Amino acid sequence: MKMKAAGSQLKHTVLLFIISLCFNSSYQLTEKQPCQLCSGTVQNDTAVGHFCSQSAGRIDRRCCLKSDNRTDSERIIGLDLSNCSLTNVENLLGASTALMIDLSLNPIINISDTIFQGFVELNYLILPQDLLCLGGNTSWEKVEVKDGNRFCEGQKNVCNQTGQLSITCPENSLCGPYGPGFFECSCAGNYHGYKCLREGVFPSLNVFASLGASTVVVTVLLWVTQRRKVKPL
């Protein structure tokens, strides 16, 4: 019995390791893509430049990076895409940890609020004057228009101030901020599943094991496909 238990544990450990590698590889491919959306680098005399200097960050192209003590890796805390001739903004997912984003001096016609879902730390947003603050003025502590730009400062928490159950979230869940004008409902305590109706320990090992097996199969198939594409000399 001990041999079987050890073997089973080893398999689970390997599967979790594979999942970790896949997620880490995917994250590394996307985490700094916003920094490359525009040529050039952050200038010292810009809003993001000043913020980066005050935060003891490091400039990398159009981003300000700073080490995250929790993960021992760098994360984006500032993103300067000003004067980049952008007509639309579609994906800034890699910059979801940013505290400041500058999109000013761009001919942006429209921008969707959903682009900033998950940007819970965003505290300062600079937009062209014709664009409204994401989530509306009520999602920010201060909104100001000056020098042809719109400044959105101090993202508000749309959940109730007590942090208790929200009437917009299902029972057994808590409301939490999820970007300008957005919130998310997370299951409280030992509740999980659809509308947090199930109580007990979430079967994470079985779920991740299944995901790991699927990931391995997909990875192998992709590798085989790429190998077949290579023609011998």
C-alpha positions as CSV (number, residue, x, y, z in Angstrom):
1,M,0.0,0.0,0.0
2,K,2.8,2.4,0.8
3,M,4.4,1.8,-2.6
4,K,1.1,2.6,-4.4
5,A,0.6,5.7,-2.3
6,A,4.1,7.0,-3.1
7,G,3.6,6.2,-6.8
8,S,0.3,8.0,-6.9
9,Q,1.8,11.0,-5.1
10,L,4.7,11.1,-7.5
11,K,2.3,11.2,-10.5
12,H,0.3,14.0,-9.0
13,T,3.5,15.9,-8.3
14,V,4.7,15.5,-11.8
15,L,1.4,16.6,-13.2
16,L,1.3,19.7,-11.1
17,F,4.9,20.5,-12.1
18,I,3.9,20.2,-15.8
19,I,0.9,22.5,-15.2
20,S,3.2,25.0,-13.5
21,L,5.6,25.0,-16.4
22,C,2.9,25.5,-18.9
23,F,1.3,28.4,-17.1
24,N,4.7,30.0,-16.4
25,S,5.7,29.7,-20.1
26,S,2.4,31.2,-21.2
27,Y,2.7,34.0,-18.6
28,Q,6.3,34.9,-19.8
29,L,5.0,35.1,-23.4
30,T,2.3,37.7,-22.5
31,E,3.5,39.5,-19.4
32,K,5.6,42.1,-21.3
33,Q,3.8,42.4,-24.6
34,P,2.2,45.7,-23.7
35,C,5.7,47.2,-23.3
36,Q,6.2,46.5,-27.1
37,L,3.0,48.0,-28.4
38,C,4.8,51.2,-29.2
39,S,8.4,52.0,-30.2
40,G,10.6,54.1,-28.0
41,T,11.0,54.2,-24.3
42,V,9.5,55.9,-21.3
43,Q,10.9,59.4,-21.0
44,N,11.9,60.9,-17.6
45,D,9.8,64.0,-18.0
46,T,6.6,62.1,-18.6
47,A,3.9,61.2,-16.0
48,V,5.0,57.5,-16.0
49,G,8.6,58.5,-16.0
50,H,8.2,60.6,-12.8
51,F,6.1,57.9,-11.2
52,C,8.7,55.2,-12.1
53,S,11.5,57.3,-10.6
54,Q,9.6,57.9,-7.4
55,S,8.7,54.2,-7.1
56,A,12.3,53.1,-7.7
57,G,11.3,51.2,-10.7
58,R,13.2,50.1,-13.9
59,I,12.4,51.4,-17.4
60,D,12.0,48.7,-20.1
61,R,10.8,50.1,-23.4
62,R,7.3,51.5,-22.7
63,C,7.0,50.0,-19.2
64,C,8.1,50.7,-15.7
65,L,8.9,47.4,-13.9
66,K,9.5,46.7,-10.2
67,S,10.4,43.6,-8.4
68,D,7.5,41.7,-6.7
69,N,8.6,40.5,-3.2
70,R,6.0,37.8,-3.3
71,T,7.1,36.1,-6.5
72,D,10.7,37.3,-6.8
73,S,9.9,38.5,-10.3
74,E,9.3,41.9,-12.0
75,R,5.8,43.2,-12.7
76,I,4.5,46.1,-14.6
77,I,3.6,49.1,-12.4
78,G,3.5,51.7,-15.1
79,L,2.7,51.7,-18.8
80,D,3.2,54.7,-21.1
81,L,1.5,54.3,-24.5
82,S,1.1,58.1,-25.1
83,N,1.7,59.5,-28.6
84,C,1.8,56.0,-30.2
85,S,-0.8,56.7,-33.0
86,L,-3.1,54.2,-31.5
87,T,-6.6,54.2,-32.9
88,N,-7.9,51.4,-30.7
89,V,-6.8,49.5,-27.6
90,E,-7.7,45.8,-27.6
91,N,-5.5,43.9,-25.1
92,L,-3.5,45.1,-22.2
93,L,-3.8,41.9,-20.1
94,G,-0.1,41.7,-19.4
95,A,-0.3,45.1,-17.6
96,S,-3.1,44.2,-15.2
97,T,-0.7,45.0,-12.3
98,A,-0.1,48.6,-13.4
99,L,-0.8,51.4,-11.0
100,M,-0.5,54.0,-13.8
101,I,-1.4,53.9,-17.5
102,D,-1.0,56.8,-20.0
103,L,-2.9,56.6,-23.2
104,S,-2.9,60.3,-24.0
105,L,-2.0,61.9,-27.4
106,N,-3.5,59.0,-29.3
107,P,-6.4,59.2,-31.9
108,I,-8.4,56.6,-30.1
109,I,-12.0,56.6,-31.2
110,N,-13.5,54.3,-28.6
111,I,-12.3,52.0,-25.9
112,S,-14.2,49.3,-24.1
113,D,-14.5,49.2,-20.3
114,T,-13.9,45.4,-20.4
115,I,-10.2,45.9,-21.4
116,F,-9.5,47.0,-17.8
117,Q,-11.3,44.1,-16.1
118,G,-8.9,42.7,-13.5
119,F,-6.9,46.0,-13.2
120,V,-7.6,46.3,-9.5
121,E,-4.4,48.2,-8.7
122,L,-4.9,50.9,-11.4
123,N,-5.0,54.2,-9.6
124,Y,-4.1,56.7,-12.3
125,L,-5.3,56.7,-15.9
126,I,-4.6,59.4,-18.5
127,L,-6.8,59.5,-21.6
128,P,-7.4,61.7,-24.6
129,Q,-9.8,64.4,-23.7
130,D,-12.6,63.0,-25.8
131,L,-12.7,59.7,-24.0
132,L,-14.5,59.2,-20.7
133,C,-12.9,57.6,-17.7
134,L,-13.4,53.8,-17.8
135,G,-16.3,52.7,-15.7
136,G,-17.7,56.3,-15.6
137,N,-16.8,59.2,-13.3
138,T,-18.4,57.5,-10.3
139,S,-15.7,54.8,-10.5
140,W,-13.0,57.4,-9.7
141,E,-12.2,59.7,-6.8
142,K,-11.2,62.5,-9.0
143,V,-11.7,63.3,-12.7
144,E,-10.0,66.3,-14.3
145,V,-9.6,67.6,-17.9
146,K,-6.5,69.7,-18.6
147,D,-4.0,70.3,-21.4
148,G,-6.1,68.2,-23.8
149,N,-6.1,65.1,-21.6
150,R,-8.5,63.5,-19.2
151,F,-7.1,62.4,-15.8
152,C,-8.8,59.6,-13.9
153,E,-7.4,59.3,-10.4
154,G,-8.2,57.1,-7.4
155,Q,-10.1,54.0,-8.5
156,K,-13.1,53.4,-6.3
157,N,-14.2,50.0,-4.9
158,V,-17.7,49.5,-6.2
159,C,-18.5,46.9,-3.5
160,N,-20.2,48.1,-0.3
161,Q,-17.8,49.6,2.2
162,T,-18.3,47.0,4.8
163,G,-16.7,44.2,2.7
164,Q,-19.6,42.0,3.7
165,L,-22.0,40.1,1.5
166,S,-23.2,42.1,-1.5
167,I,-26.8,42.1,-2.7
168,T,-25.5,41.7,-6.2
169,C,-23.6,38.6,-5.4
170,P,-25.1,35.1,-4.6
171,E,-25.4,33.8,-1.1
172,N,-22.2,32.4,0.5
173,S,-20.0,34.8,-1.6
174,L,-18.2,38.1,-1.1
175,C,-17.9,41.1,-3.4
176,G,-14.5,42.3,-4.5
177,P,-13.2,45.0,-6.9
178,Y,-12.3,43.8,-10.4
179,G,-11.2,47.0,-12.2
180,P,-12.9,50.4,-12.9
181,G,-16.6,49.9,-12.6
182,F,-16.4,46.1,-12.2
183,F,-16.6,43.7,-9.3
184,E,-16.3,39.9,-8.9
185,C,-18.1,37.5,-6.5
186,S,-15.8,35.0,-4.8
187,C,-17.1,32.1,-2.8
188,A,-16.7,32.5,0.9
189,G,-15.4,30.0,3.4
190,N,-15.6,26.4,2.2
191,Y,-18.3,27.1,-0.4
192,H,-17.5,26.5,-4.1
193,G,-19.1,25.6,-7.4
194,Y,-22.0,27.2,-9.3
195,K,-23.3,30.2,-7.4
196,C,-21.2,29.0,-4.4
197,L,-23.9,26.4,-3.5
198,R,-21.5,23.5,-2.7
199,E,-19.9,23.3,0.7
200,G,-16.7,21.4,1.4
201,V,-13.2,21.1,0.2
202,F,-12.8,21.9,-3.5
203,P,-11.3,18.8,-5.3
204,S,-8.4,20.7,-6.7
205,L,-6.1,17.7,-7.0
206,N,-8.5,15.8,-9.3
207,V,-9.2,18.9,-11.4
208,F,-5.6,19.9,-11.8
209,A,-4.6,16.3,-12.6
210,S,-7.2,16.2,-15.4
211,L,-6.0,19.6,-16.7
212,G,-2.4,18.4,-16.5
213,A,-3.1,15.3,-18.6
214,S,-5.0,17.3,-21.2
215,T,-2.1,19.8,-21.4
216,V,0.5,17.1,-21.9
217,V,-1.6,15.6,-24.7
218,V,-2.0,18.9,-26.5
219,T,1.7,19.7,-26.0
220,V,2.8,16.4,-27.5
221,L,0.4,16.8,-30.5
222,L,1.8,20.3,-31.2
223,W,5.3,19.0,-31.0
224,V,4.6,16.2,-33.4
225,T,2.9,18.5,-35.8
226,Q,5.8,20.9,-35.8
227,R,8.2,18.0,-36.4
228,R,6.2,16.9,-39.4
229,K,6.4,20.3,-40.9
230,V,10.2,20.2,-41.0
231,K,11.4,18.8,-44.3
232,P,14.7,16.9,-44.4
233,L,17.5,18.5,-46.5
